[in-house]
C-alpha cells in the first residue's frame, strides 16, 4: 500500500507543479494519472487530506535525505554547515 500511495503523492506533486495548488482537482488527477476517481477517494477522503499527506511525504523524503547526508564523524556543527550550503 505504501508504494501505491507514493505513486499518488508523485502524481499530486506533478499536478501541483503544472497547475498550482488551486488547480489540484481529484477528477483531473485521476484522469492524468490513469487511476479512477474512486481509487483516489479510497486513499484520500478529500483534497485537503491528499495535500496534507503529500506534504508529510515530501517533508519525510527531505528529512531522510538530510540525515543520509550527515557524517557522524564530522560533528553536529559541521553537519549543520553542510546542510545549510
Backbone as JSON Lines, residues from 0, in Angstrom:
{"i":0,"aa":"X","n":[0.83,-1.2,0.0],"ca":[0.0,0.0,0.0],"c":[0.86,1.26,0.0]}
{"i":1,"aa":"X","n":[2.02,1.21,0.66],"ca":[2.89,2.37,0.71],"c":[3.36,2.78,-0.69]}
{"i":2,"aa":"X","n":[3.72,1.79,-1.52],"ca":[4.15,2.11,-2.88],"c":[3.04,2.74,-3.7]}
{"i":3,"aa":"X","n":[1.81,2.27,-3.5],"ca":[0.68,2.84,-4.22],"c":[0.48,4.29,-3.8]}
{"i":4,"aa":"X","n":[0.52,4.54,-2.5],"ca":[0.36,5.93,-2.03],"c":[1.49,6.81,-2.54]}
{"i":5,"aa":"X","n":[2.7,6.28,-2.62],"ca":[3.82,7.06,-3.16],"c":[3.53,7.47,-4.6]}
{"i":6,"aa":"X","n":[2.9,6.59,-5.38],"ca":[2.53,6.93,-6.76],"c":[1.51,8.07,-6.76]}
{"i":7,"aa":"X","n":[0.57,8.02,-5.84],"ca":[-0.41,9.1,-5.74],"c":[0.28,10.41,-5.36]}
{"i":8,"aa":"X","n":[1.2,10.35,-4.4],"ca":[1.91,11.57,-3.99],"c":[2.67,12.17,-5.16]}
{"i":9,"aa":"X","n":[3.35,11.32,-5.92],"ca":[4.12,11.82,-7.06],"c":[3.21,12.43,-8.12]}
{"i":10,"aa":"X","n":[2.06,11.81,-8.36],"ca":[1.1,12.37,-9.31],"c":[0.57,13.71,-8.82]}
{"i":11,"aa":"X","n":[0.3,13.82,-7.54],"ca":[-0.2,15.07,-6.97],"c":[0.87,16.16,-7.07]}
{"i":12,"aa":"X","n":[2.11,15.82,-6.78],"ca":[3.19,16.8,-6.88],"c":[3.38,17.27,-8.31]}
{"i":13,"aa":"X","n":[3.28,16.36,-9.25],"ca":[3.38,16.71,-10.66],"c":[2.26,17.67,-11.06]}
{"i":14,"aa":"X","n":[1.05,17.37,-10.62],"ca":[-0.1,18.22,-10.93],"c":[0.05,19.61,-10.31]}
{"i":15,"aa":"X","n":[0.51,19.67,-9.07],"ca":[0.69,20.96,-8.4],"c":[1.78,21.77,-9.13]}
{"i":16,"aa":"X","n":[2.81,21.07,-9.58],"ca":[3.87,21.76,-10.33],"c":[3.35,22.36,-11.63]}
{"i":17,"aa":"X","n":[2.36,21.73,-12.24],"ca":[1.82,22.22,-13.51],"c":[0.72,23.25,-13.33]}
{"i":18,"aa":"X","n":[-0.15,23.05,-12.34],"ca":[-1.35,23.89,-12.22],"c":[-1.41,24.72,-10.95]}
{"i":19,"aa":"X","n":[-0.52,24.46,-10.02],"ca":[-0.61,25.13,-8.73],"c":[-1.6,24.42,-7.82]}
{"i":20,"aa":"X","n":[-1.58,24.76,-6.57],"ca":[-2.42,24.11,-5.59],"c":[-3.91,24.31,-5.87]}
{"i":21,"aa":"X","n":[-4.28,25.48,-6.35],"ca":[-5.69,25.75,-6.64],"c":[-6.2,24.91,-7.81]}
{"i":22,"aa":"X","n":[-5.31,24.46,-8.67],"ca":[-5.71,23.64,-9.8],"c":[-5.75,22.16,-9.5]}
{"i":23,"aa":"X","n":[-5.48,21.8,-8.25],"ca":[-5.46,20.39,-7.86],"c":[-6.9,19.91,-7.67]}
{"i":24,"aa":"X","n":[-7.38,19.15,-8.64],"ca":[-8.76,18.64,-8.65],"c":[-8.69,17.13,-8.74]}
{"i":25,"aa":"X","n":[-9.4,16.45,-7.85],"ca":[-9.32,14.98,-7.8],"c":[-9.67,14.35,-9.15]}
{"i":26,"aa":"X","n":[-10.69,14.84,-9.81],"ca":[-11.07,14.27,-11.1],"c":[-9.97,14.43,-12.14]}
{"i":27,"aa":"X","n":[-9.32,15.58,-12.14],"ca":[-8.23,15.82,-13.08],"c":[-7.01,14.96,-12.73]}
{"i":28,"aa":"X","n":[-6.76,14.77,-11.44],"ca":[-5.67,13.89,-11.02],"c":[-5.91,12.47,-11.51]}
{"i":29,"aa":"X","n":[-7.14,12.02,-11.35],"ca":[-7.48,10.67,-11.78],"c":[-7.27,10.52,-13.28]}
{"i":30,"aa":"X","n":[-7.75,11.49,-14.03],"ca":[-7.62,11.45,-15.48],"c":[-6.15,11.47,-15.91]}
{"i":31,"aa":"X","n":[-5.37,12.35,-15.34],"ca":[-3.95,12.48,-15.7],"c":[-3.14,11.26,-15.3]}
{"i":32,"aa":"X","n":[-3.51,10.63,-14.2],"ca":[-2.73,9.5,-13.69],"c":[-3.22,8.15,-14.23]}
{"i":33,"aa":"X","n":[-4.39,8.16,-14.88],"ca":[-4.94,6.9,-15.38],"c":[-5.57,6.05,-14.28]}
{"i":34,"aa":"X","n":[-5.77,6.63,-13.11],"ca":[-6.39,5.93,-11.99],"c":[-7.81,6.46,-11.83]}
{"i":35,"aa":"X","n":[-8.68,5.65,-11.27],"ca":[-10.07,6.07,-11.13],"c":[-10.22,7.08,-9.99]}
{"i":36,"aa":"X","n":[-11.26,7.89,-10.1],"ca":[-11.58,8.85,-9.04],"c":[-11.86,8.09,-7.74]}
{"i":37,"aa":"X","n":[-12.57,6.97,-7.85],"ca":[-12.88,6.17,-6.67],"c":[-11.62,5.68,-5.96]}
{"i":38,"aa":"X","n":[-10.61,5.34,-6.74],"ca":[-9.35,4.9,-6.16],"c":[-8.69,6.03,-5.37]}
{"i":39,"aa":"X","n":[-8.72,7.25,-5.93],"ca":[-8.16,8.39,-5.21],"c":[-8.9,8.6,-3.89]}
{"i":40,"aa":"X","n":[-10.23,8.56,-3.96],"ca":[-11.01,8.79,-2.74],"c":[-10.93,7.62,-1.76]}
{"i":41,"aa":"X","n":[-10.57,6.46,-2.24],"ca":[-10.35,5.32,-1.34],"c":[-9.14,5.61,-0.43]}
{"i":42,"aa":"X","n":[-8.13,6.23,-0.99],"ca":[-6.91,6.51,-0.24],"c":[-6.93,7.87,0.46]}
{"i":43,"aa":"X","n":[-7.65,8.83,-0.09],"ca":[-7.69,10.19,0.46],"c":[-9.14,10.67,0.45]}
{"i":44,"aa":"X","n":[-9.7,10.92,1.62],"ca":[-11.13,11.26,1.68],"c":[-11.45,12.63,1.11]}
{"i":45,"aa":"X","n":[-10.44,13.47,0.97],"ca":[-10.67,14.8,0.4],"c":[-9.37,15.34,-0.18]}
{"i":46,"aa":"X","n":[-9.5,16.41,-0.9],"ca":[-8.33,17.09,-1.46],"c":[-7.42,17.58,-0.34]}
{"i":47,"aa":"X","n":[-8.02,18.06,0.73],"ca":[-7.24,18.58,1.85],"c":[-6.4,17.48,2.49]}
{"i":48,"aa":"X","n":[-6.97,16.28,2.62],"ca":[-6.23,15.14,3.18],"c":[-5.08,14.77,2.25]}
{"i":49,"aa":"X","n":[-5.35,14.78,0.94],"ca":[-4.3,14.5,-0.04],"c":[-3.15,15.5,0.1]}
{"i":50,"aa":"X","n":[-3.49,16.77,0.19],"ca":[-2.46,17.81,0.31],"c":[-1.65,17.61,1.6]}
{"i":51,"aa":"X","n":[-2.33,17.36,2.71],"ca":[-1.63,17.17,3.99],"c":[-0.71,15.96,3.95]}
{"i":52,"aa":"X","n":[-1.21,14.85,3.41],"ca":[-0.38,13.64,3.36],"c":[0.77,13.78,2.37]}
{"i":53,"aa":"X","n":[0.54,14.51,1.27],"ca":[1.62,14.75,0.31],"c":[2.69,15.63,0.93]}
{"i":54,"aa":"X","n":[2.27,16.63,1.69],"ca":[3.23,17.48,2.41],"c":[4.08,16.64,3.35]}
{"i":55,"aa":"X","n":[3.44,15.77,4.11],"ca":[4.18,14.9,5.04],"c":[5.15,13.98,4.28]}
{"i":56,"aa":"X","n":[4.73,13.5,3.12],"ca":[5.58,12.66,2.28],"c":[6.84,13.43,1.86]}
{"i":57,"aa":"X","n":[6.65,14.67,1.39],"ca":[7.77,15.5,0.94],"c":[8.72,15.81,2.1]}
{"i":58,"aa":"X","n":[8.17,16.2,3.23],"ca":[8.99,16.51,4.4],"c":[9.77,15.27,4.85]}
{"i":59,"aa":"X","n":[9.12,14.12,4.84],"ca":[9.8,12.88,5.22],"c":[10.94,12.56,4.29]}
{"i":60,"aa":"X","n":[10.73,12.74,2.97],"ca":[11.79,12.49,1.99],"c":[12.96,13.45,2.2]}
{"i":61,"aa":"X","n":[12.65,14.72,2.45],"ca":[13.69,15.72,2.66],"c":[14.47,15.41,3.94]}
{"i":62,"aa":"X","n":[13.77,15.04,5.0],"ca":[14.43,14.69,6.26],"c":[15.35,13.49,6.09]}
{"i":63,"aa":"X","n":[14.87,12.49,5.38],"ca":[15.69,11.3,5.14],"c":[16.94,11.65,4.36]}
{"i":64,"aa":"X","n":[16.79,12.52,3.36],"ca":[17.94,12.93,2.55],"c":[18.96,13.69,3.4]}
{"i":65,"aa":"X","n":[18.48,14.55,4.29],"ca":[19.4,15.3,5.15],"c":[20.12,14.38,6.12]}
{"i":66,"aa":"X","n":[19.4,13.45,6.69],"ca":[20.01,12.52,7.63],"c":[21.05,11.66,6.92]}
{"i":67,"aa":"X","n":[20.73,11.22,5.7],"ca":[21.67,10.41,4.93],"c":[22.93,11.19,4.6]}
{"i":68,"aa":"X","n":[22.8,12.51,4.42],"ca":[23.94,13.33,4.05],"c":[24.87,13.63,5.22]}
{"i":69,"aa":"X","n":[24.39,13.42,6.42],"ca":[25.21,13.72,7.6],"c":[26.31,12.69,7.77]}
{"i":70,"aa":"X","n":[27.41,13.19,8.23],"ca":[28.57,12.34,8.51],"c":[28.75,12.34,10.02]}
{"i":71,"aa":"X","n":[28.53,11.21,10.66],"ca":[28.6,11.13,12.12],"c":[29.95,11.57,12.66]}
{"i":72,"aa":"X","n":[31.0,11.34,11.93],"ca":[32.34,11.7,12.42],"c":[32.63,13.19,12.28]}
{"i":73,"aa":"X","n":[31.8,13.93,11.52],"ca":[32.06,15.34,11.27],"c":[31.62,16.24,12.42]}
{"i":74,"aa":"X","n":[30.75,15.76,13.28],"ca":[30.25,16.59,14.38],"c":[29.04,17.4,13.98]}
{"i":75,"aa":"X","n":[28.26,17.78,14.95],"ca":[27.0,18.47,14.71],"c":[27.18,19.78,13.97]}
{"i":76,"aa":"X","n":[28.11,20.61,14.42],"ca":[28.32,21.92,13.79],"c":[28.67,21.8,12.32]}
{"i":77,"aa":"X","n":[29.56,20.89,11.99],"ca":[29.95,20.71,10.6],"c":[28.78,20.17,9.77]}
{"i":78,"aa":"X","n":[27.97,19.28,10.35],"ca":[26.81,18.77,9.63],"c":[25.79,19.86,9.35]}
{"i":79,"aa":"X","n":[25.57,20.74,10.31],"ca":[24.64,21.85,10.1],"c":[25.14,22.77,9.01]}
{"i":80,"aa":"X","n":[26.44,23.07,9.03],"ca":[27.0,23.9,7.96],"c":[26.85,23.21,6.6]}
{"i":81,"aa":"X","n":[27.06,21.91,6.58],"ca":[26.95,21.14,5.33],"c":[25.53,21.2,4.77]}
{"i":82,"aa":"X","n":[24.52,21.12,5.65],"ca":[23.14,21.18,5.2],"c":[22.75,22.57,4.73]}
{"i":83,"aa":"X","n":[23.36,23.58,5.32],"ca":[23.0,24.97,5.0],"c":[23.63,25.47,3.7]}
{"i":84,"aa":"X","n":[24.64,24.76,3.21],"ca":[25.29,25.22,1.99],"c":[24.99,24.35,0.81]}
